[in-house]
């Protein structure tokens, strides 16, 4: 059946014309029909039926989803996110969804408008969070609101692909602008203080901090590193994977860009790693058959097992506070490494490759402040060549 029009008698005694058109079949194989009613004349219903049939034959006709946005989002998590997103990403998406569902979870999916979404995002930006101590509303960061908008965009884009809605209402939404903050970096004295405190208060953490400061490696990359990845003689480290912590446990995954890289390390760091091997051998002897030699980890628990990434980060932040460094953590050492290299005149492509960025644009965008000295030097070099000539072209002062 392609479609039909029919007459309906309302309880009021009024006659109205309706139509129905088959738009496909459900997953169970049942026919799915679209109904429209309220046409005053048969000709009006027939005209609308012809338009819908053209859309159906062109593949652009969608059946408005009667379910709520909340029901759709559950379906999206089950049939899309669980199959195409990393576990950590799914966890983050579920956290972000808690900001959406109280506001639009009850709304029919097909009736959500760009205005409703933009109002919601503005509300979240102004008072979407909660103060942990007082419980009062507080603003959400623009970054978090943009992540919430990103979840909406991906989910509603899937709804379009599933033909539950014709277009995504996100197409007409203006997202809050990102807040640009300079990445924190330590100077030489601060870095020395951080490392010195770690060596005195958390000896197991000290090699991790030194390695982070000297290579710029990410947390998960360091905790997944194996001894077989290190060429001690040549001072080369091959980074191929990352350790990720989720609510379900730990798992190994590819690096952030999906690419491996080789990072040369200083001789002082090679010496530190050799000393770490000696200490691990002592632990291996102590634990015997219970030592996880099969993992071959460089940075590990005393029994050779994986360290939990979140625990390492928490301990690094605690040590930083004890060293008198506020707002400093493990990831600060990555930014410190990149900033120091660029400030020292190391070429941008070299630093970008060392940090494992997807492009030099990413590096330049994050560390633009560190390259200011290079830009000043460029201005001085230009002035040394052309400055005197430009000055000679200036008009003489008149008395």
C-alpha positions in Angstrom: 0.0 0.0 0.0 1.4 3.3 -1.0 -1.1 5.6 0.8 -4.7 6.5 1.1 -7.1 9.2 2.2 -10.3 8.6 4.2 -13.1 10.4 5.9 -13.6 10.5 9.6 -16.6 11.7 11.6 -15.7 13.5 14.8 -17.7 13.3 18.0 -18.8 16.9 17.4 -20.5 15.8 14.2 -17.9 17.6 12.0 -16.4 15.7 9.0 -12.6 15.7 8.5 -10.3 14.1 6.0 -7.3 12.0 7.0 -4.4 10.2 5.2 -2.0 7.4 5.9 1.2 6.5 4.0 3.5 3.6 4.5 7.0 4.8 5.3 8.8 1.5 5.8 9.1 -1.4 8.2 10.3 -1.7 11.7 13.2 -3.8 13.0 10.6 -6.5 13.7 9.4 -6.4 10.1 6.1 -4.7 10.8 4.7 -2.0 8.6 5.3 1.6 9.8 2.6 4.1 8.7 2.4 7.8 9.0 -1.0 9.3 9.8 -2.1 12.9 9.2 -5.6 14.3 10.0 -7.5 17.6 10.2 -7.9 18.3 6.4 -11.2 20.2 5.7 -11.5 18.8 2.2 -10.6 15.6 0.4 -8.5 17.5 -2.1 -6.4 18.9 0.6 -5.6 15.5 2.0 -4.8 14.1 -1.5 -2.5 17.1 -2.2 -0.6 16.4 1.1 -0.5 12.6 0.3 1.1 13.3 -3.1 3.8 15.5 -1.4 4.5 12.8 1.2 4.8 10.1 -1.5 7.3 12.2 -3.4 9.4 12.6 -0.2 9.1 8.9 0.5 10.2 7.8 -2.9 13.1 10.3 -2.7 14.2 8.8 0.7 13.7 12.1 2.6 10.4 11.2 4.4 10.8 10.5 8.1 8.2 9.4 10.6 8.1 11.7 13.7 9.3 9.7 16.7 6.6 9.6 19.3 9.1 8.8 22.0 10.7 11.2 24.3 14.3 12.5 24.0 15.2 10.5 27.1 13.9 7.3 25.6 15.8 8.0 22.4 19.0 8.8 24.3 18.8 5.5 26.1 18.4 3.8 22.7 21.3 5.8 21.3 23.6 4.7 24.1 22.6 1.1 23.6 22.7 0.9 19.8 25.3 3.5 18.8 27.6 4.7 21.6 28.2 1.2 23.0 29.4 0.1 19.6 31.3 3.1 18.3 32.7 5.0 21.3 35.5 4.2 23.7 34.4 3.2 27.3 35.8 6.3 28.8 33.9 8.4 26.2 30.7 6.6 27.0 31.2 7.4 30.7 31.8 11.0 30.0 28.7 11.1 27.7 26.5 9.6 30.5 27.8 12.3 32.9 26.9 15.0 30.4 23.5 13.5 29.8 22.6 14.1 33.5 22.6 17.8 32.7 20.1 17.4 29.8 17.6 14.8 30.9 15.9 16.9 33.7 15.2 19.6 31.2 14.4 18.0 27.9 14.2 14.3 28.7 10.4 14.4 28.8 10.0 16.2 25.5 9.1 14.4 22.3 12.2 14.0 20.2 10.6 15.5 17.0 9.4 18.6 18.9 12.7 19.8 20.3 13.6 23.2 18.8 16.9 25.1 18.4 15.4 27.8 20.7 14.8 25.2 23.5 18.3 23.9 23.2 19.9 27.3 23.1 17.9 28.4 26.2 19.0 25.2 28.0 22.7 25.8 27.1 22.5 29.4 28.3 20.9 28.2 31.6 23.6 25.6 32.1 26.3 28.2 31.4 24.7 30.6 34.0 23.6 28.2 36.7 23.9 24.6 35.7 26.3 23.4 38.3 26.1 22.9 42.1 28.5 24.1 44.8 29.7 21.1 46.7 29.8 22.9 50.0 26.6 25.0 49.9 24.6 23.1 47.3 23.7 26.4 45.6 23.6 26.8 41.8 26.8 27.9 40.2 27.8 28.5 36.5 29.2 25.7 34.4 32.4 26.3 32.5 32.0 27.1 28.8 34.1 24.0 28.1 31.6 21.8 29.9 28.7 23.4 28.1 30.4 22.9 24.8 30.9 19.2 25.6 27.2 18.9 26.4 26.4 20.6 23.1 28.7 18.1 21.4 26.8 15.2 22.9 23.5 16.7 21.6 25.0 17.2 18.2 26.3 13.7 17.9 23.1 12.1 19.3 20.7 14.2 17.2 22.8 13.7 14.1 22.3 9.9 14.6 18.5 10.6 15.0 18.6 12.2 11.5 20.5 9.2 10.1 18.0 6.9 11.7 15.3 9.0 10.0 13.6 9.7 13.4 13.8 13.5 12.6 14.3 15.3 9.3 16.9 17.8 10.5 18.9 18.2 13.7 17.8 21.2 15.8 21.5 21.7 16.7 22.0 23.1 13.2 20.5 26.4 14.4 22.1 26.6 17.9 24.8 29.1 18.8 27.2 27.4 21.2 29.0 29.4 24.0 32.4 30.4 23.0 35.3 28.5 24.5 37.3 30.2 27.3 41.0 30.5 26.4 43.3 29.9 29.3 47.1 29.7 29.0 48.4 26.3 30.0 50.4 26.4 33.2 54.1 25.7 33.0 56.8 25.6 35.7 60.1 27.4 35.6 63.3 25.6 36.4 63.2 26.4 40.1 59.6 25.3 40.5 60.2 22.1 38.6 63.3 21.3 40.8 61.2 21.9 43.9 58.4 19.6 42.6 60.8 16.8 41.8 62.8 17.2 45.1 59.6 17.0 47.1 58.5 13.9 45.3 61.8 12.2 45.9 61.5 12.9 49.6 57.8 12.1 50.1 56.8 9.6 47.3 59.9 7.8 46.0 57.8 5.6 43.7 56.3 8.7 42.0 59.6 10.4 41.4 60.7 8.5 38.2 57.2 9.1 36.7 57.5 12.8 37.3 61.0 12.9 35.9 60.0 11.0 32.8 57.0 13.3 32.3 59.1 16.4 32.6 61.8 15.1 30.2 59.5 13.6 27.5 56.1 15.3 27.7 54.5 11.9 27.6 50.9 11.6 28.6 49.9 9.9 31.9 48.3 6.8 30.2 51.3 6.5 27.8 53.8 6.3 30.7 51.7 3.8 32.7 51.4 1.5 29.7 55.2 1.7 28.9 57.1 -1.6 28.8 60.8 -2.2 29.1 60.7 -3.8 25.7 59.7 -0.3 24.4 63.0 1.2 25.6 66.3 1.1 23.8 68.7 1.9 26.6 71.8 2.0 24.5 70.4 4.5 22.0 68.2 6.4 24.5 65.0 5.9 22.6 61.5 5.2 23.8 58.7 3.9 21.6 55.3 5.0 22.7 52.6 2.8 21.2 49.6 2.6 23.6 48.0 4.1 26.6 46.4 2.8 29.9 42.9 4.0 30.5 40.9 3.8 33.8 37.1 3.4 33.6 34.5 2.3 36.1 34.8 -1.2 34.8 38.5 -1.3 35.3 41.8 -0.7 33.4 42.3 -1.3 29.7 45.0 -0.7 27.1 44.1 1.4 24.1 46.0 3.2 21.3 47.5 6.6 21.8 45.3 9.7 21.6 46.1 10.1 17.9 46.2 6.4 17.2 49.8 6.7 16.1 53.0 5.5 17.7 56.1 7.7 18.1 59.7 7.4 19.1 60.9 9.8 21.7 64.7 10.3 22.4 65.4 10.7 26.2 68.3 12.5 27.9 71.2 10.4 29.3 70.3 11.5 32.8 66.9 9.9 32.3 68.4 6.7 30.9 70.5 6.5 34.1 67.4 6.9 36.2 65.7 4.1 34.3 68.6 1.8 34.8 68.4 2.5 38.5 64.7 1.8 38.4 65.4 -1.6 36.8 67.7 -2.5 39.7 65.0 -1.6 42.2 62.4 -3.6 40.3 64.6 -6.6 40.3 64.7 -6.5 44.1 60.9 -6.4 44.1 60.8 -9.3 41.7 62.9 -11.3 44.1 60.7 -10.4 47.0 57.4 -11.2 45.4 58.7 -14.3 43.5 56.0 -16.0 41.4 53.4 -13.4 42.4 55.4 -10.6 40.5 53.7 -9.6 37.3 56.8 -10.2 35.0 54.4 -10.8 32.2 53.4 -7.2 32.0 57.0 -6.0 31.7 56.0 -2.5 33.0 58.4 0.4 33.5 56.3 2.3 36.0 54.3 -0.2 38.1 53.2 -1.2 41.6 55.7 -3.1 43.8 54.3 -6.4 42.5 54.7 -5.3 38.9 51.0 -4.7 38.3 49.5 -1.6 36.7 49.3 1.6 38.6 45.8 3.3 38.6 46.0 6.5 36.5 43.7 8.4 38.8 45.7 7.5 41.8 48.9 8.6 40.2 47.3 12.0 39.3 45.9 12.4 42.8 49.3 11.7 44.4 51.1 14.1 42.0 48.6 16.9 42.9 49.2 16.2 46.6 53.0 16.4 46.2 52.7 19.6 44.3 50.7 21.2 47.1 53.2 20.1 49.6 55.9 21.7 47.4 53.9 25.0 47.6 52.7 24.8 43.9 49.0 25.6 43.6 47.1 24.3 40.6 49.9 22.0 39.5 49.5 18.4 38.6 51.0 15.6 36.6 49.8 17.0 33.3 51.5 20.3 34.1 54.8 18.6 33.4 53.7 17.9 29.9 53.0 21.6 29.3 56.2 22.5 31.0 58.2 20.2 28.7 56.5 21.7 25.6 56.9 25.3 26.8 60.5 24.9 27.8 61.5 23.4 24.4 59.8 26.1 22.4 61.2 28.8 24.5 64.7 27.3 24.0 64.2 27.6 20.2 63.5 24.0 19.4 61.5 24.0 16.1 57.8 23.7 16.3 57.5 20.5 14.2 60.1 18.7 16.5 58.1 19.7 19.6 54.8 18.7 18.0 56.2 15.3 17.1 57.7 14.7 20.5 54.4 15.5 22.3 52.4 13.3 19.9 50.1 16.0 18.7 48.0 15.4 15.6 49.4 18.5 13.9 51.7 21.4 14.4 48.6 23.7 14.5 47.6 22.0 17.8 51.0 22.6 19.3 51.1 26.2 18.1 47.6 26.9 19.5 48.4 25.5 23.0 51.9 26.9 23.3 51.6 30.2 21.6 52.7 32.0 24.7 56.0 30.0 24.8 56.8 31.2 21.3 56.6 34.9 22.0 60.4 35.1 22.5 60.9 33.7 19.0 58.5 36.3 17.6 60.4 39.1 19.4 63.7 37.8 18.1 62.2 37.7 14.6 61.2 41.4 14.9 64.7 42.3 16.1 66.4 40.4 13.2 64.2 42.2 10.7 65.0 45.6 12.4 68.7 44.8 12.2 68.5 44.4 8.4 65.9 47.1 7.4 65.6 49.3 10.5 68.3 51.9 9.6 67.0 52.1 6.0 63.4 52.7 7.1 64.6 55.4 9.5 66.4 57.1 6.7 63.2 57.4 4.7 61.4 59.2 7.5 60.8 63.0 6.8 63.1 65.4 8.6 61.7 67.3 11.5 60.9 71.0 10.9 61.7 73.6 13.4 
